[in-house]
Structure formats: structure tokens, C-alpha cells
Amino acid sequence: MLGFLIRLLPFWVREPLLIAVGSVLGVRIMYLAVHDHDRVAAVLGVVFLVFTAVRIHAVVRALRARRNPSPAASADGAAVDAVAPAQVATGPRPAPDTPEKDHNAWGQAVAAVAVFGALGAALWVAPYVMPSDVSTPQPASCSGGAHEELPKVYKQTPQPVTGEELCKALNQPDLATLLGTPGETATTASATNNTAPLTDGKVAQPEAEVAFDTYSVNVSATYNELSIDQYVKLMKFGDEQDIKTLAALGRPAVLSSAHTMKFEINLGSGGSGGPVEQGPLARTLSVALDRNDRGGYCEITVWSKSGALPDDSVLLDIAGQVIARIPERPVR
């Protein structure tokens, strides 16, 4: 259909149009072929350039023919003029035919080149202003838990943060840089409005998690009455390792390590999940929800499938951007 429409165009519009489109596409394809070392694209670019050269040659020949009419046509015209006086006709002499108005070939050519030159320029600039690869993964957004109904305990807790707010505080553009993997993009981001286990739904514990190819980061806020000092004493009875108390953002805090749990789920018919195994080590920073440590804490946990862990300073940097967005627990 497009070829039929092009053939309907006048010669002095059709040929400049084909030249403009062919030259733009040919040069662009050749540029991409050289940049990507693609031989197939190089052959295709050469085909477009050869096609354009053929069209240019046809236009040059047509222009020369218009400027220099053929001698045979001039001789025939002279013979007709010689015979005309010998003819005698009665009545008034017919008026000479009105010469056909010569088309402005150069004007048509310039207009066509200008229009399709602008189209070619748009095609040329588009890769620089549009995403170069539509398949490039986009960072995960915090959508989970956005429309989740909050448990009743959240209404009874003064100024509790939600899982969505925790996720947005954690999933910042510089999070991968803080983790030491600036080239990575968040693959998943989730948020939940949980309650703490073994509390019969009486303690709010919102949670958020952001995962990268190398590291995963989990943040939770527990609104209980447990102070950091009491929490440290409980850690000593558990399997936590490398316990280290410190101050973070002017608040009591503690660093600890513990192994994650690893288990497999068999989705086959009649199958069951495998036994729970010990997973890689995770590093956790627990920070009091207020400067006076009156109860409640925020935890930032980092782990990786390989078992590698970032420096403790990374946890402190992440805590700096997360805790700053959590309202300090008011005096009860």
C-alpha cells in the first residue's frame, strides 16, 4: 500500500523523498553497525546507501534532460514551422496554444527534502532522548501493602509508621550505592503491616524489604515496651553473634549477627517441602525508637545468598536515611 502511494507522487516529489529517507536510514544503520559490530546491519546499511545513490543518479539525469532538450525534438519543431506557412486556411487564424505552465521542480524538491529531512532528524535524535533499550529493568516500587487494611493495634499505637512508609524510606535511589553495588537495580520491594509474633496482635510491627542481585535489606519497627538494654540481655541468651552496643543518631543501638533460615518448597504433586536448614549469616542493627530508649526499636538487617556482608558502617548509613523518616515515639 505504501509503495502504491509513493508511485502516485510526482517525480520531483517522490525521488527527493526516497533520497532523504534512504540517506538517513542508511547512515543511521551504518552508524549502529559500526558501534555494535553487527555485520548484518552493515550489509543492510550498504543496501540503503546504494539505493539512495541510484535515486540521486536518476534525479541528476532528469535535471540534465530538462536543461538540454534533445536535438531531434528541435529539428521536428523547425520542420513543422516550415510547413505551416504553406497551409492556407480561411477564417480567423487560431490563437497559439497556451504553453503549459512549467512545474517548479526545484521548489518541489526542496520542499520534499525539507519535510523528510526533518523526519529523518527526528529519527536520528530519538535514540538519544528515548530509552535505548525498552527491556532494561526498572527499579522495583513499593506497591505491596499500599491498600492493606491496618490492624486495630495500629490505631491504638501513637504515630506508628506503616509498612509502605518504611519501604519508601528504604527504597531510595542511593541504596545500591550505600551497599557498595552502585550498578544494581532493586529487583523486588515489598511492605506489610504485621503484628509482632507471640503478642496476640497487640504489638504493631510494620516491615519492608528491598532485594538486589547481591544484597537484601529488611527494615522493621516494633512498637513494644522492650528497651535496647533489655533487648541486649535477651540476645545473650539466643544465637546472636558479634553483639556490639553503640549509639546511632544519638539513640541507643546494638549490632548483632544471626543465621537466616533456608527452606525449599516442592510444588510437585504429592511433594512436601524439605527440612529447614541454616541459611547465610545476616547482620542486624537495632536502634531505639526514641532517644531516651523508653521501649520499641527499629531493625535494619542485611544479608546475601553468598554469605558476604557489608561493613557495619553501611548499616549505620542506611539507618540514617530510614530512621529520619520514622516519627520519634512520643512520651507515654
ABEGO torsion letter per residue (X at the ends): XAAAAAAABBAAAAAAAAAAAAAAAAAAAAAAAAAAGBAAAAAAAAAAAAAAAAAAAAAAAAAAAAABBBAAAAAAAAAAAAAAAABBBBEBBBBBBBBBBBBBAAAAAAAAAAAAAAAAAAAAAAAAABBABAABBBBBBBABGAABBBBAAAAABBGBBBAAAAAAAABBAAAAAAAGBAABBBABBBBBBBBBBGAGGABBBBBBBBBBAABBBBBBBBBBABBAAAAAAAAAABABBGBBBBBBGGBBBBBBBBBBBBBBBBABBGBBBBBBBBBBBBBBBBBBABAAGAEEBBBBBBBBAAGBBBBAAAAAAAAAAAAAABBBBBBX
